[in-house]
Amino acid sequence: MENYPSYPQIFSFGVQRSKVLSQEKNDFQVQLRMFREARSPVFYNVDLDDRYVRVDEGHGYRRSRSTRIAELADVGKPTEHELPVGNDRGLLWRLDMDWSCEEENGGVFLQIELIALSRSVPAIIAWLANPYIQGIPQEYLEKVLQAMRSGAAAQVVPHATPSSSPRPS
């Protein structure tokens, strides 16, 4: 989970770039360039304050809090820029995640609690925006869990097997 440079590969469904801004022991300040494919894709620069705590040998948790979310405009064009925080569409205003990990029976149980907040949407576009907003948590969690499973499986190193060749006499 602390391997932020690999986030664009592991979480390719929603993270385009990842950069550690600072680290002090188990506290990280990170910036992610996140996106969500929808009728019209939405891109954000999301600053996170992540804290990792190891409770004991088999238990730990991560507390992740957004400290700044800026929606991007004109993505991929020379005029690409951040919209002023608070003066955007308000589709994603705050993102908080709590991750609890427990190693048991040769595997890891992962529980994620996600709070994604948006600002109120004008009634005239609510019919378009509400399905997008309401779909974020479930869709995101499903994809995160699938990515975590795939990433963990890819890092499993097969154990060496004893050679079956005869020993010299």
N, C-alpha and C positions, 0 to 999 in steps of 0.2 A: 504494500500500500504506500510505502514511502518512496517508491521508485517513480517519481513524478516524470522524469524524462520519457518513460515508456507509456505514459497515459495516452498519447495520440494513437499508439498501436493497440493497446489493450481496450481502450474506450473509443474506438474509431467511429462509433455511432454518434458521438456527441462532443468529443474533445479534439480540436484541431492543433492546438499548441499548448505547451505546459512549461512553466518556468518557475524555479524556486527563487523567490526574491530575497529571503533570508532564512537562516536556521540557527536555533539555539537549543542544543540537546535534542529533545523530542518535540519541540515546537517549530512549526514551519509556517512561513508566509509564502503563499504560492499564487501565481496568476495563471488561470486557464483561459484559453480562447475556446468557448463552448458554442455549440450550434444545435439547432433543432430543425430537422427537415419537416416541413409541413406544406400547406398550400403555397406559402411563400416562406423560404428559410429565414430563420432569425439567428443572429450571431451576437455573442456577448463577450466582453472581457470581464471575468469574474475573479476578484481577489478573495482568497480564503485564508483564514487563520486556522491551522490544523494542529491539534495537540494529541499526541499518542501517549497512552498510559499502559504499562504492563502491570497488571494486578498481581499475577504470579506466573509460574512456568507455563500454564495452560490457558490463561485468561488475559485479555487485553481489550482496550477500546480506543476509538478514535473519535474525537469531537471536532467537527468541521463547521465553521461559521463563515458565511460570506461577510466581508467587510465593505465591499464595493461591487456593484454590478452596473456595467455600462453597456447599453445596447449599441450595436454598430450599424452604421448606414453606409450605403454605396460599397458594400463588401466586394473586394476583388477589383475595384476601379481605382484609378489614381486619386480620386476624391474621397476614398474611404476615410471614415472618421468615427469617433465615439460621439454619441448623442449626449448632451448634458444629463448627468444622473438626475432622475426625477422629471426630466422633460423628454421622455420617450413614450413608447406605447404602454409601458407598465406591465408587460406580460410576465416579467420575472423581476421582482423587487428584492426578494430575500431568499436565500437558500441555506438551510441548516440541515446537517446530517450527523447522526450519531451511529457509529458502527461498534458492534460488540462482537468479539471473536472468542470462541472457545474451542480448544483442541481436545478432541475426545475420540476414542475408538478408531484411531488411524486417520481421522479426517478433521475438518474444521467446520464448525457451525458458525454461520455469519448472520447476524441480525442487523438490519439497517432501518433506522427511522429517519424519514425525510420530511422536511417541512419546506414547501415551495410557496412563497407568497407572491401575489400580484396586486397591483393597485386596481381600483374600481375601473370598470370598462364602460364607456358611454353606451347607453341603450341602443343607439343606432348601429353599433358594430358588435354588440353582445352576442348575437346569433352566430357570428363568425369566430369571435375570440374565445368564448366560453368553452367550446369543445377542446380547443387547443390548450387552454389553461388547465382544465380539469383532467386532461389526459397526461400531463407531465409526470406526476408522481408515480403512477403505476407503470407506465411505459418505461420511465427512467430506471426504476428499481428492477424490473424484469431484465432489462439490457445490462445493468451493472452486475447483477448476479450471474448472468450467462457469461459475461466477460471475465469475471473473477474466476469462475469455474474453468473456462478455457485457458486463462493465463496460468492458473495453478497446475493444470494438467500438462501444459507445455513445459513447465519447469521441472517436472518430475524426471529424475535421472534414474534410468534402469540400474539395478544392482548388478555388479559384476558376478558372473557365474564361474565356478571353478572350471579350470581347463579339463577337457576330457581326454587330452593326449596322454599317452602312456609316459610314466616316469622313466628316466634313464636308469639302467641297472648298474 
